[in-house]
């Protein structure tokens, strides 16, 4: 039973999730508030953990809008 101490499944966060996790806590809190969720749920989403699909979609849209705005200006 080699390797039994490691989990069988690994979280594979998307580019949006890793980008969100790289932001400051202040910016993540603002994006979570705009997505109508809590910072805790947003952090769980950023780690690739299971959250409600509505929350995941809202956070993904908010981060993409932020990234586009940051890239444009």
C-alpha positions in Angstrom: 0.0 0.0 0.0 2.5 2.6 -1.0 1.2 6.1 -1.2 -1.8 5.5 1.1 -1.1 8.7 2.9 -1.8 10.9 -0.1 -5.4 11.7 -1.2 -6.6 9.9 -4.2 -8.1 13.0 -5.8 -6.3 16.3 -6.2 -7.8 19.7 -6.8 -6.8 21.2 -10.1 -7.7 24.9 -9.9 -8.4 26.8 -13.1 -6.4 29.9 -14.2 -9.1 32.1 -12.8 -8.9 30.4 -9.4 -5.2 30.7 -9.1 -5.3 34.3 -10.2 -7.9 35.0 -7.6 -5.8 33.4 -4.9 -2.9 35.5 -5.9 -4.8 38.8 -5.2 -4.5 40.6 -1.9 -7.1 39.9 0.8 -8.6 43.3 0.4 -9.2 42.8 -3.4 -10.5 39.2 -2.8 -13.0 40.6 -0.2 -14.2 43.2 -2.7 -14.7 40.7 -5.5 -16.5 38.3 -3.1 -18.8 41.0 -2.0 -19.5 41.9 -5.6 -20.3 38.2 -6.3 -22.7 38.3 -3.3 -20.8 35.7 -1.3 -18.4 35.5 1.6 -14.6 35.6 1.6 -14.6 32.1 3.1 -16.5 30.6 0.2 -14.4 32.6 -2.3 -11.3 31.2 -0.8 -12.6 27.7 -0.9 -13.4 28.2 -4.6 -9.9 29.6 -5.2 -8.4 26.4 -3.7 -10.5 24.2 -6.0 -12.8 23.0 -3.3 -16.5 22.3 -3.9 -18.8 25.3 -3.7 -22.3 25.9 -5.1 -22.3 26.4 -8.9 -24.0 29.8 -8.6 -21.2 31.0 -6.4 -18.5 29.6 -8.7 -20.0 31.2 -11.7 -20.4 34.6 -10.0 -16.8 34.6 -8.7 -15.5 33.5 -12.1 -17.4 36.4 -13.8 -16.2 38.9 -11.2 -12.6 37.8 -11.6 -12.7 37.9 -15.4 -14.2 41.4 -15.3 -11.5 42.5 -12.9 -8.7 41.0 -15.0 -10.0 42.6 -18.2 -10.3 45.9 -16.5 -6.7 45.6 -15.1 -5.4 44.6 -18.5 -7.1 47.5 -20.3 -6.0 50.2 -17.9 
